[in-house]
């Protein structure tokens, strides 16, 4: 079973094209709505890993051949789930796209938490359309044609969960995972875009820490690889699944 985890201010619907393509190849795909984990109450990153693994167990556990596909924030959440389920071999593999392993200093973490708190405030009490325009205007997200995405305007009804994600799942609250990645004894395909220099450099640093990691850089893509170069990304995922 393939589990797809969307990014910040994202939607499960974002994975519709990929899941349709993989489904035609006989794969069972679940597009995870991450906001439901935050609808009722706070949930820090480690707790998410535990809760998500419980969901995977309930759906069949390791016998289902689970593969995680996580983009950006969803990639960071996927790493926590992989580490939580590592000892029991809950996952057969993972595709991580443009994810951060964790900031290295307390100063960096404090700065990031402050910035994410500002985003949380805008998502919680600001005008939703203005929030979306500002979010999409970030340099790391420019030059993107998000064809096939879910309509982010509909996320306004989930604005409390989105705001909470900036607090609970802030990169500033994430521990540096570098030293723990060696505990993952499963194939991991780490994907970044050619134009996304920051996350490509991070991948080049992190992937050698994995026992069975592989880094692929997608030509012409920025941070949002699965949607900027969808066909190339799907081909990478299909090839990865075929080799498991």
MARTOR-594374 format. One line per 4 residues: number of its first residue (from 1); their letters; for each residue x, y, z of N, C-alpha, C. Coordinates in steps of 0.001 Angstrom, whole numbers, plus 500000, padded with zeros to 6 digits. Layout:
BEGIN
NUM) A) X/Y/Z/X/Y/Z/X/Y/Z ~ ...
This chain:
BEGIN
1) XXXX) 500835/498812/500000/500000/500000/500000/500881/501253/500000 ~ 500510/502214/499166/501250/503469/499063/500506/504541/499844 ~ 501222/505195/500752/500645/506258/501567/501279/507589/501139 ~ 500461/508547/500727/500969/509829/500231/500662/510940/501222
5) XXXX) 501700/511642/501659/501583/512707/502653/501886/514055/501996 ~ 500925/514955/502040/501050/516251/501377/501908/517221/502185 ~ 502186/518379/501597/503022/519391/502235/502217/520396/503029 ~ 502915/521403/503542/502272/522468/504306/501263/523215/503436
9) XXXX) 500147/523595/504024/499057/524270/503300/498684/523452/502063 ~ 498749/522121/502216/498435/521215/501114/497176/520427/501375 ~ 496854/519545/500424/495638/518753/500500/495913/517346/500008 ~ 495161/516394/500537/495281/515021/500057/495014/514944/498558
13) XXXX) 494137/515823/498087/493777/515840/496665/494975/516156/495764 ~ 496024/516757/496324/497205/517084/495528/497809/515844/494871 ~ 497609/514687/495494/498211/513440/494997/497303/512694/494020 ~ 496224/513314/493580/495235/512605/492760/495854/512031/491483
17) XXXX) 496640/512833/490771/497212/512361/489513/498180/511199/489742 ~ 499049/511348/490740/499995/510275/491021/499273/509007/491454 ~ 498278/509163/492336/497573/507978/492825/496791/507297/491712 ~ 496252/508088/490783/495547/507495/489643/496520/506695/488785
21) XXXX) 497698/507277/488521/498693/506585/487715/499171/505299/488365 ~ 499451/505358/489662/499912/504168/490375/498795/503141/490490 ~ 497557/503640/490644/496423/502724/490728/496219/501938/489455 ~ 496481/502559/488316/496361/501859/487042/497387/500740/486917
25) XXXX) 498460/500867/487685/499481/499818/487706/499216/498755/488755 ~ 498079/498855/489424/497688/497835/490390/498017/498159/491828 ~ 498569/499353/492093/498917/499717/493467/497690/500255/494214 ~ 497640/499952/495493/496629/500546/496366/497214/501804/496982
29) XXXX) 496545/502938/496787/497081/504233/497209/496126/504909/498186 ~ 496687/505418/499268/495920/506210/500219/496501/507618/500264 ~ 495672/508592/499939/496080/509988/500019/495671/510500/501395 ~ 496647/510757/502237/496391/511041/503642/496038/512511/503859
33) XXXX) 494920/512745/504515/494536/514096/504942/495223/514353/506278 ~ 496330/515064/506255/497100/515288/507477/496380/516173/508476 ~ 495447/517004/508001/494794/517962/508895/493922/517281/509935 ~ 493440/516078/509663/492583/515410/510637/493349/515042/511903
37) XXXX) 494685/514956/511805/495470/514664/513002/495523/515863/513945 ~ 495210/517038/513413/495285/518262/514214/493915/518915/514423 ~ 492856/518280/513960/491528/518883/514041/491073/519113/515475 ~ 491429/518193/516359/490871/518292/517711/491834/518883/518723
41) XXXX) 493119/518629/518538/494057/518981/519605/495491/518985/519074 ~ 496414/519543/519854/497817/519569/519422/498394/518156/519286 ~ 499393/518019/518421/500089/516744/518238/501498/517031/517741 ~ 502493/516810/518572/503871/517082/518165/504360/516001/517204
45) XXXX) 505500/516236/516595/505987/515397/515498/506145/513936/515891 ~ 506744/513692/517055/506922/512315/517490/505602/511606/517716 ~ 504620/512328/518257/503302/511753/518474/502619/511442/517146 ~ 502862/512284/516139/502308/511975/514827/502855/510647/514334
49) XXXX) 504176/510447/514466/504772/509190/514022/504094/507991/514651 ~ 503805/508066/515944/503139/506968/516642/501709/506778/516147 ~ 500977/507895/516009/499581/507817/515585/499460/507288/514159 ~ 500348/507748/513287/500282/507291/511901/500623/505811/511812
53) XXXX) 501612/505371/512560/501960/503943/512540/500801/503087/513025 ~ 500032/503584/514000/498844/502859/514451/497845/502715/513315 ~ 497693/503777/512521/496778/503714/511377/497263/502691/510356 ~ 498567/502658/510116/499127/501701/509161/498945/500272/509661
57) XXXX) 499142/500061/510947/498931/498726/511514/497481/498287/511345 ~ 496564/499198/511598/495139/498889/511489/494742/498549/510055 ~ 495522/499067/509097/495225/498826/507680/495912/497566/507141 ~ 496572/496836/508018/497205/495597/507564/498637/495417/507999
61) XXXX) 499243/496470/508528/500601/496363/509046/501639/496072/507990 ~ 502728/495470/508413/503865/495240/507528/503516/494333/506349 ~ 502519/493485/506524/502130/492553/505458/501602/493272/504222 ~ 501237/494541/504378/500688/495297/503246/501762/495902/502356
65) XXXX) 503042/495707/502714/504123/496257/501896/504074/497759/501800 ~ 503937/498427/502932/503697/499864/502959/504888/500676/502459 ~ 504588/501642/501612/505581/502587/501107/505052/503996/501363 ~ 505890/504827/501967/505523/506213/502243/506042/507128/501145
69) XXXX) 505199/508027/500688/505603/509096/499778/505271/510401/500476 ~ 506291/511189/500817/506053/512413/501557/506761/513597/500937 ~ 506024/514693/500794/506575/515911/500198/506724/517003/501242 ~ 507919/517595/501341/508201/518752/502182/507787/518492/503624
73) XXXX) 506802/519210/504174/506352/518910/505522/505942/517451/505646 ~ 505247/516951/504638/504844/515541/504636/506038/514609/504613 ~ 507150/515061/504009/508366/514268/504029/508964/514197/505422 ~ 508911/515318/506150/509412/515321/507525/508544/514435/508415
77) XXXX) 507240/514503/508224/506343/513636/508974/506590/512174/508617 ~ 506850/511914/507350/507139/510547/506917/508392/510010/507601 ~ 509414/510840/507734/510637/510402/508408/510355/509993/509848 ~ 509510/510748/510538/509165/510388/511914/508404/509069/511969
81) XXXX) 507519/508845/511014/506789/507581/510968/507732/506418/510645 ~ 508650/506638/509725/509612/505587/509367/510456/505193/510569 ~ 510904/506171/511332/511725/505898/512510/510903/505188/513582 ~ 509651/505571/513732/508780/504931/514716/508522/503468/514360
85) XXXX) 508366/503191/513072/508040/501823/512646/509231/500996/512229 ~ 510447/501511/512438/511654/500843/511932/511887/499476/512560 ~ 511744/499380/513874/512080/498144/514578/511214/496974/514138 ~ 509944/497239/513839/509039/496161/513438/508963/495989/511924
89) XXXX) 509730/496792/511176/509706/496672/509723/508360/497005/509127 ~ 507725/498053/509660/506371/498404/509247/506312/498907/507807 ~ 507430/499485/507335/507458/500050/505985/508490/499343/505121 ~ 508129/499157/503858/509023/498473/502916/509913/499443/502162
93) XXXX) 509566/500717/502171/510348/501721/501446/509716/503087/501587 ~ 510420/504097/501077/509899/505462/501179/510464/506321/500059 ~ 509637/507271/499629/510049/508305/498683/509890/509638/499404 ~ 511003/510323/499626/511007/511585/500353/511339/512704/499369
97) XXXX) 510494/513724/499331/510656/514807/498357/510883/516129/499081 ~ 512051/516739/498854/512313/518080/499364/512075/518243/500850 ~ 512532/517291/501656/512319/517361/503103/513584/517796/503832 ~ 513392/518357/505023/514501/518854/505833/514770/517884/506993
101) XXXX) 516013/517463/507205/516313/516532/508306/516309/517186/509674 ~ 516341/518510/509719/516353/519209/511001/517424/520278/511052 ~ 517106/521375/511735/518062/522465/511900/519146/522058/512901 ~ 520322/522664/512770/521473/522212/513542/521695/522967/514843
105) XXXX) 521191/524183/514944/521464/524973/516145/520172/525446/516788 ~ 520257/525726/518085/519107/526228/518817/518692/527600/518301 ~ 519663/528408/517913/519363/529733/517374/518517/529627/516109 ~ 518882/528719/515217/518105/528514/513993/516686/528063/514329
109) XXXX) 516568/527180/515301/515251/526665/515671/514361/527771/516244 ~ 514937/528631/517060/514162/529729/517650/513662/530679/516569 ~ 514545/531018/515638/514164/531906/514537/513034/531280/513721 ~ 513163/529980/513435/512144/529308/512626/510811/529242/513372
113) XXXX) 510837/528946/514644/509588/528905/515403/508892/530261/515412 ~ 509679/531317/515479/509096/532653/515428/508431/532929/514095 ~ 509101/532548/513024/508539/532760/511686/507276/531927/511476 ~ 507308/530679/511955/506128/529826/511800/504970/530304/512667
117) XXXX) 505280/530901/513810/504216/531461/514652/503497/532589/513918 ~ 504238/533357/513136/503619/534424/512349/502685/533838/511298 ~ 503133/532769/510619/502280/532104/509630/501026/531546/510310 ~ 501207/530971/511496/500069/530407/512222/499030/531483/512510
121) XXXX) 499477/532659/512938/498562/533755/513224/497798/534198/511990 ~ 498503/534266/510861/497854/534679/509613/496826/533650/509157 ~ 497146/532361/509321/496208/531309/508925/494997/531270/509849 ~ 495204/531606/511115/494139/531472/512103/493159/532638/512073
125) XXXX) 493671/533851/511983/492784/535013/512134/492784/535968/510935 ~ 493677/535747/509983/493752/536644/508840/492791/536275/507737 ~ 492751/537092/506694/491963/536787/505508/492609/535604/504788 ~ 491831/534545/504525/492402/533307/503997/493011/533497/502610
129) XXXX) 492350/534240/501773/492885/534446/500419/494179/535252/500470 ~ 494248/536225/501353/495485/537001/501505/496602/536107/502037 ~ 496250/535232/502965/497228/534274/503486/497771/533396/502366 ~ 496879/532884/501519/497311/532022/500418/498221/532772/499444
133) XXXX) 497874/534009/499123/498700/534787/498199/500097/534982/498777 ~ 500177/535283/500055/501487/535489/500677/502275/534185/500745 ~ 501590/533102/501060/502262/531797/501138/502822/531395/499773 ~ 502017/531541/498743/502439/531145/497409/503487/532092/496841
137) XXXX) 503624/533267/497414/504600/534233/496924/506008/534015/497427 ~ 506224/533015/498262/507566/532746/498760/508501/532337/497628 ~ 509751/532750/497747/510719/532498/496674/510886/531015/496372 ~ 510878/530178/497402/511108/528748/497184/509965/528105/496402
141) XXXX) 508804/528779/496352/507628/528195/495699/507298/528843/494362 ~ 508109/529778/493900/507791/530471/492660/508057/529597/491444 ~ 507610/530086/490291/507779/529408/489007/507154/528019/489026 ~ 505962/527958/489595/505277/526681/489716/503937/526732/489009
145) XXXX) 503610/525682/488304/502286/525544/487719/501608/524375/488431 ~ 500906/524638/489555/500341/523555/490357/499102/522928/489730 ~ 499242/522444/488508/498118/521831/487807/497694/520542/488514 ~ 496402/520385/488699/495900/519168/489322/495847/519221/490832
149) XXXX) 496192/520346/491420/496151/520483/492873/494726/520664/493360 ~ 494548/520402/494656/493283/520736/495277/493159/522253/495411 ~ 491948/522727/495474/491672/524164/495591/491924/524596/497031 ~ 493015/525332/497260/493382/525742/498604/492365/526670/499260
153) XXXX) 491514/527264/498491/490490/528117/499084/489551/527293/499971 ~ 489372/526015/499618/488514/525132/500405/489128/524803/501767 ~ 490424/525016/501894/491096/524745/503167/490741/525761/504249 ~ 490030/526795/503884/489682/527814/504878/488894/527213/506044
157) XXXX) 488125/526166/505768/487349/525529/506840/488252/524705/507767 ~ 489478/524456/507343/490446/523715/508173/491534/524655/508689 ~ 491231/525954/508716/492281/526925/509023/492873/526736/510413 ~ 492086/526219/511363/492618/525992/512695/493678/524894/512688
161) XXXX) 493416/523817/511952/494393/522727/511855/495636/523179/511104 ~ 495439/523952/510035/496584/524469/509288/497434/525359/510183 ~ 496785/526235/510936/497514/527106/511861/498266/526285/512902 ~ 497612/525259/513416/498240/524413/514432/499470/523705/513869
165) XXXX) 499440/523363/512582/500587/522665/511981/501840/523529/512001 ~ 501662/524845/511846/502820/525737/511888/503436/525775/513286 ~ 502647/525464/514288/503149/525442/515653/503692/524063/516023 ~ 502854/523034/515869/503220/521682/516315/504250/521019/515414
169) XXXX) 504156/521275/514111/505045/520603/513154/506091/521546/512574 ~ 506324/522650/513258/507357/523599/512824/508709/522911/512724 ~ 509461/523267/511713/510830/522765/511603/511640/523163/512833 ~ 511263/524273/513461/511946/524719/514665/511750/523780/515851
173) XXXX) 510664/523017/515844/510404/522066/516921/510895/520658/516589 ~ 511400/520485/515391/511888/519169/514985/513316/518958/515461 ~ 513575/517823/516056/514941/517473/516425/515729/517130/515161 ~ 517021/517340/515216/517883/516963/514100/517862/515440/513975
177) XXXX) 517395/514946/512823/517237/513503/512626/518461/512834/512017 ~ 519485/513574/511708/520629/513010/510988/521210/511771/511662 ~ 521401/511841/512977/522035/510724/513668/521139/509490/513751 ~ 519861/509655/513530/518924/508532/513636/518654/507853/512301
181) XXXX) 519016/508503/511207/518653/507964/509897/519331/506636/509594 ~ 520480/506378/510218/521157/505103/510016/520369/503920/510551 ~ 519340/504183/511358/518502/503108/511897/517496/502600/510865 ~ 517368/503302/509757/516402/502907/508728/517042/501903/507778
185) XXXX) 516624/500658/507873/517159/499612/507002/516123/499265/505937 ~ 515845/500235/505084/514883/500064/504007/515262/500997/502868 ~ 514849/500686/501649/515177/501562/500517/514480/502909/500644 ~ 515243/503976/500447/514687/505335/500483/515144/506077/499235
189) XXXX) 514183/506521/498443/514456/507371/497291/514219/508805/497714 ~ 515275/509626/497690/515183/511029/498107/515234/511883/496847 ~ 514188/512658/496608/514039/513391/495356/514077/514895/495611 ~ 514828/515598/494785/514832/517065/494820/514825/517598/493394
193) XXXX) 514471/518875/493276/514458/519523/491976/515792/520179/491671 ~ 516143/520201/490414/517409/520790/489972/517531/522254/490395 ~ 516418/523001/490355/516450/524429/490702/516327/524680/492208 ~ 516060/523626/492949/515907/523758/494403/517263/523480/495064
197) XXXX) 518140/524463/494996/519524/524258/495423/519641/523950/496911 ~ 518850/524626/497729/518926/524406/499175/518624/522953/499530 ~ 517506/522424/499033/517112/521079/499417/517915/520007/498684 ~ 518457/520348/497531/519358/519418/496863/520650/519274/497651
201) XXXX) 521160/520386/498170/522372/520330/498997/522114/519538/500278 ~ 520947/519720/500882/520605/518955/502081/520538/517464/501774 ~ 519948/517126/500642/519846/515715/500263/521226/515101/500052 ~ 522122/515855/499435/523474/515356/499209/524199/515085/500526
205) XXXX) 523834/515856/501551/524406/515648/502883/523778/514464/503597 ~ 522466/514316/503454/521710/513367/504271/521671/511955/503690 ~ 521522/511826/502400/521336/510505/501793/522483/509540/502105 ~ 523753/509981/502148/524816/509050/502532/524677/508493/503950
209) XXXX) 523850/509129/504785/523635/508640/506141/522669/507458/506178 ~ 521937/507277/505097/520980/506185/505000/521681/504896/504567 ~ 521220/503776/505063/521811/502492/504686/521531/502133/503242 ~ 520343/502494/502778/519922/502102/501421/519247/503280/500720
213) XXXX) 519920/504419/500782/519359/505633/500210/519870/505918/498807 ~ 519050/506617/498042/519423/507037/496693/518844/508419/496440 ~ 519647/509305/495883/519214/510665/495617/519041/510864/494120 ~ 517884/511365/493739/517611/511688/492336/517264/513169/492234
217) XXXX) 517922/513856/491308/517651/515264/491044/516883/515360/489732 ~ 515705/515953/489777/514839/516027/488600/515122/517321/487837 ~ 515536/517178/486609/515878/518327/485773/514680/519250/485569 ~ 514945/520552/485653/513923/521553/485370/512959/521834/486500
221) XXXX) 513033/521071/487581/512074/521229/488673/512640/522095/489793 ~ 511735/522734/490516/512092/523458/491724/511723/522618/492933 ~ 511131/523247/493937/510819/522537/495177/509654/521564/495010 ~ 508685/521919/494181/507470/521111/494046/507597/520105/492899
225) XXXX) 508542/519231/493037/508875/518277/491972/507679/517469/491479 ~ 506860/516880/492362/505795/516003/491866/504780/516685/490967 ~ 504719/518012/491019/503731/518742/490214/504383/519568/489111 ~ 505614/519974/489314/506326/520710/488268/506778/519777/487147
229) XXXX) 507205/518588/487528/507660/517588/486554/507003/516259/486910 ~ 505673/516254/486779/504881/515114/487230/505205/513801/486552 ~ 505408/513826/485240/505685/512581/484521/507024/511997/484943 ~ 508029/512851/485085/509347/512386/485505/509291/511830/486919
233) XXXX) 508539/512505/487786/508431/512036/489155/507711/510697/489219 ~ 506636/510563/488487/505895/509297/488501/506770/508155/487994 ~ 507564/508427/486971/508457/507393/486450/509465/506955/487508 ~ 509973/507911/488284/510909/507579/489361/510233/506711/490410
237) XXXX) 509029/507081/490795/508292/506316/491813/507985/504913/491303 ~ 507533/504808/490066/507211/503501/489515/508446/502607/489438 ~ 509574/503181/489041/510811/502414/489002/511248/501969/490383 ~ 511074/502852/491353/511443/502531/492734/510576/501375/493251
241) XXXX) 509282/501445/493010/508375/500392/493465/508689/499059/492805 ~ 509050/499108/491529/509357/497880/490803/510591/497179/491355 ~ 511497/497946/491956/512727/497372/492484/512607/496861/493913 ~ 511478/497130/494577/511316/496687/495965/511150/495165/496047
